[in-house]
Amino acid sequence: MAVMSQRPDTTVSGYRSRMPPFAWMIVALLLIGVPAHAESVDAIEQALDAFHNAAARADFNAYSDLMTREVVFLGTDATERWQGDAFRAFARPYFDEGKGWTYLPQERRVDLMPDGETALFDELLSHARLGTCRGSGVMILEGAQWKVAQYNLSVPIPNALVEGVAQQILAFEQGPPGEADTSADAVQIEEDVAETSQPKSGECRRKRHKTNTKAGC
């Protein structure tokens, strides 16, 4: 009597699977990684929420603990860039007086990097006076805690308004009328005046005593 060998059942819902065994292992590993990724994103979201809540409560210690030692904070003004202790020194006096800042997250996107210990984020925030703002930056995992390594706060400008706002900024940066004119024509005039005020060749060749500079004429 012939004996038929029994092979493992490789059918799924009545269909024979054509996927080789090692492929199933890869799929299983990917499925295992999905919960870990979701947990990391949730932890980052919680850290950012705690960061904003600490600022709103003017809780300096909690706020500082949620930042890396050399955190970089970029404010809405082009001149505002603080790093590490410089930002903490800026924020502390306000917090000590109970004057924090309240930005309420409305939307947020978190992108976890392949190393699993770095993430990029961007979020839309609501502010009572500034309206819609945007925060973006970098989160780093230190031990078991996600911390802010960089935060960039900005105020998005609708495309329909951006040209007018840009012109206002340009006028502000140039300063009010009457201040030093840095236009090309003004610079050329100053150079011409400076050139005509210099003594001509052959004039005023006397030297001051014990110096190598020309005496005034």
C-alpha positions as CSV (number, residue, x, y, z in Angstrom):
1,M,0.0,0.0,0.0
2,A,1.4,3.4,-1.0
3,V,1.9,5.8,1.8
4,M,1.3,9.5,1.0
5,S,3.5,12.0,2.8
6,Q,1.6,14.7,4.7
7,R,2.7,18.3,4.1
8,P,1.8,21.2,6.3
9,D,-1.4,22.9,5.3
10,T,-0.5,26.1,3.5
11,T,-4.0,27.1,2.5
12,V,-5.7,30.2,3.8
13,S,-9.5,30.3,3.5
14,G,-9.4,27.5,0.9
15,Y,-6.6,29.1,-1.2
16,R,-3.1,27.7,-1.2
17,S,-0.6,30.4,-0.1
18,R,2.2,31.0,-2.5
19,M,4.2,33.1,0.0
20,P,7.4,31.3,1.1
21,P,7.9,30.7,4.9
22,F,10.6,33.4,5.3
23,A,8.2,36.0,3.9
24,W,5.7,35.2,6.7
25,M,8.5,35.9,9.2
26,I,9.1,39.3,7.7
27,V,5.4,40.1,7.8
28,A,5.3,39.0,11.5
29,L,8.3,41.2,12.3
30,L,6.7,44.2,10.6
31,L,3.4,43.6,12.5
32,I,5.3,43.5,15.8
33,G,7.0,46.8,14.9
34,V,3.6,48.6,14.3
35,P,2.6,48.8,18.0
36,A,6.1,49.9,19.0
37,H,5.9,52.7,16.5
38,A,2.5,53.8,17.7
39,E,3.6,53.8,21.3
40,S,6.5,56.0,20.5
41,V,4.3,58.5,18.6
42,D,1.9,58.5,21.5
43,A,4.8,59.2,23.9
44,I,6.0,62.1,21.8
45,E,2.5,63.5,21.7
46,Q,2.2,63.3,25.4
47,A,5.6,65.0,25.9
48,L,4.6,67.9,23.6
49,D,1.3,68.3,25.4
50,A,3.1,68.4,28.7
51,F,5.6,70.9,27.3
52,H,2.7,73.3,26.3
53,N,0.9,72.7,29.6
54,A,4.0,73.5,31.7
55,A,4.4,76.8,29.7
56,A,0.7,77.7,30.3
57,R,1.1,77.0,34.1
58,A,4.4,78.9,34.2
59,D,6.0,75.7,35.7
60,F,9.6,76.4,34.9
61,N,11.0,73.1,36.3
62,A,8.6,70.9,34.3
63,Y,9.1,73.1,31.2
64,S,12.9,72.9,31.5
65,D,12.9,69.1,32.1
66,L,11.1,68.5,28.8
67,M,13.9,70.1,26.9
68,T,17.4,68.8,26.1
69,R,20.4,70.4,27.7
70,E,21.3,72.2,24.5
71,V,17.8,72.9,23.2
72,V,17.4,75.4,20.4
73,F,14.4,77.7,20.5
74,L,13.5,79.9,17.5
75,G,11.0,82.7,18.2
76,T,8.8,84.6,15.8
77,D,11.3,87.4,15.4
78,A,14.2,86.8,13.0
79,T,16.6,87.8,15.8
80,E,15.2,85.3,18.3
81,R,17.5,82.3,18.6
82,W,18.3,80.9,22.0
83,Q,20.2,77.8,22.9
84,G,20.4,75.8,26.1
85,D,20.9,77.9,29.2
86,A,20.4,81.1,27.2
87,F,16.7,80.1,26.5
88,R,16.2,79.0,30.1
89,A,17.6,82.4,31.3
90,F,15.2,84.2,29.0
91,A,12.1,82.2,30.1
92,R,12.7,81.9,33.8
93,P,11.9,85.6,34.8
94,Y,8.5,85.4,33.1
95,F,7.7,82.0,34.7
96,D,8.9,83.3,38.2
97,E,6.3,86.0,37.9
98,G,3.6,83.5,36.8
99,K,3.6,84.8,33.3
100,G,3.8,81.8,31.1
101,W,2.5,81.5,27.5
102,T,-0.5,79.5,26.3
103,Y,-0.5,77.9,22.9
104,L,-3.2,75.3,22.4
105,P,-2.4,72.5,19.9
106,Q,-5.0,72.1,17.2
107,E,-3.3,69.7,14.7
108,R,-0.1,67.8,14.9
109,R,2.0,65.5,12.8
110,V,4.9,63.3,14.1
111,D,7.4,61.5,11.9
112,L,9.5,59.0,13.7
113,M,12.9,58.4,12.2
114,P,14.3,54.9,11.5
115,D,16.6,55.0,14.5
116,G,13.5,55.1,16.7
117,E,15.1,57.7,19.0
118,T,14.6,60.9,16.9
119,A,11.4,62.4,15.6
120,L,10.3,65.4,13.6
121,F,7.0,67.2,14.3
122,D,4.9,70.1,13.2
123,E,1.8,71.4,14.8
124,L,-0.8,74.2,14.4
125,L,-1.4,76.1,17.6
126,S,-4.1,78.6,18.7
127,H,-3.0,81.7,20.6
128,A,-5.4,84.3,22.1
129,R,-3.6,87.3,20.6
130,L,-1.6,85.9,17.7
131,G,-4.3,83.6,16.4
132,T,-3.0,80.6,14.4
133,C,0.6,79.8,15.0
134,R,2.9,76.9,13.9
135,G,5.4,75.0,16.0
136,S,7.9,72.6,14.5
137,G,11.0,70.9,15.6
138,V,12.9,67.9,16.7
139,M,12.3,65.4,19.6
140,I,15.0,63.2,21.0
141,L,14.6,60.1,23.2
142,E,16.8,60.5,26.3
143,G,16.5,57.4,28.4
144,A,12.8,56.7,28.7
145,Q,11.8,60.4,28.1
146,W,11.1,62.2,24.8
147,K,12.5,65.8,25.0
148,V,12.4,68.8,22.8
149,A,15.7,69.3,21.0
150,Q,14.6,72.2,18.8
151,Y,11.4,74.2,18.7
152,N,10.6,76.7,16.0
153,L,7.6,79.0,16.7
154,S,6.2,80.9,13.7
155,V,3.1,82.8,12.6
156,P,1.9,81.4,9.2
157,I,0.8,84.1,6.7
158,P,-2.1,83.4,4.3
159,N,-0.9,83.6,0.7
160,A,-3.3,86.4,-0.1
161,L,-1.7,88.6,2.6
162,V,1.9,87.6,2.4
163,E,3.1,90.3,-0.1
164,G,1.6,93.1,2.0
165,V,3.0,91.7,5.2
166,A,6.4,91.3,3.6
167,Q,6.3,95.0,2.5
168,Q,5.5,96.0,6.1
169,I,8.4,93.9,7.4
170,L,10.8,95.4,4.8
171,A,9.7,99.0,5.8
172,F,10.2,98.1,9.5
173,E,13.7,96.7,8.8
174,Q,14.7,99.8,6.8
175,G,13.6,102.1,9.7
176,P,11.6,105.3,9.7
177,P,12.5,108.3,7.4
178,G,15.4,110.3,8.6
179,E,17.5,107.4,9.7
180,A,20.7,106.4,7.9
181,D,20.0,105.8,4.3
182,T,21.7,102.6,3.1
183,S,20.5,102.7,-0.5
184,A,23.1,102.5,-3.3
185,D,22.7,106.2,-4.2
186,A,23.3,107.3,-0.6
187,V,26.3,105.1,-0.2
188,Q,27.8,106.5,-3.5
189,I,27.3,110.1,-2.3
190,E,29.0,109.3,1.0
191,E,31.9,107.8,-0.9
192,D,32.1,110.8,-3.2
193,V,32.2,113.2,-0.2
194,A,34.8,111.1,1.6
195,E,37.0,111.1,-1.6
196,T,36.8,114.9,-2.1
197,S,37.6,115.6,1.5
198,Q,40.9,113.7,1.2
199,P,44.0,115.8,0.5
200,K,45.2,115.7,-3.1
201,S,48.5,114.1,-4.1
202,G,51.5,116.2,-3.1
203,E,49.6,118.2,-0.4
204,C,50.0,118.0,3.4
205,R,53.1,115.8,3.6
206,R,54.1,117.0,7.1
207,K,54.4,114.3,9.7
208,R,53.4,114.5,13.3
209,H,56.2,114.2,15.8
210,K,57.2,110.6,16.5
211,T,54.3,109.3,14.4
212,N,53.9,108.2,10.9
213,T,50.6,110.0,10.3
214,K,50.0,113.1,8.4
215,A,49.3,116.3,10.3
216,G,46.0,118.0,9.8
217,C,45.8,120.6,7.1
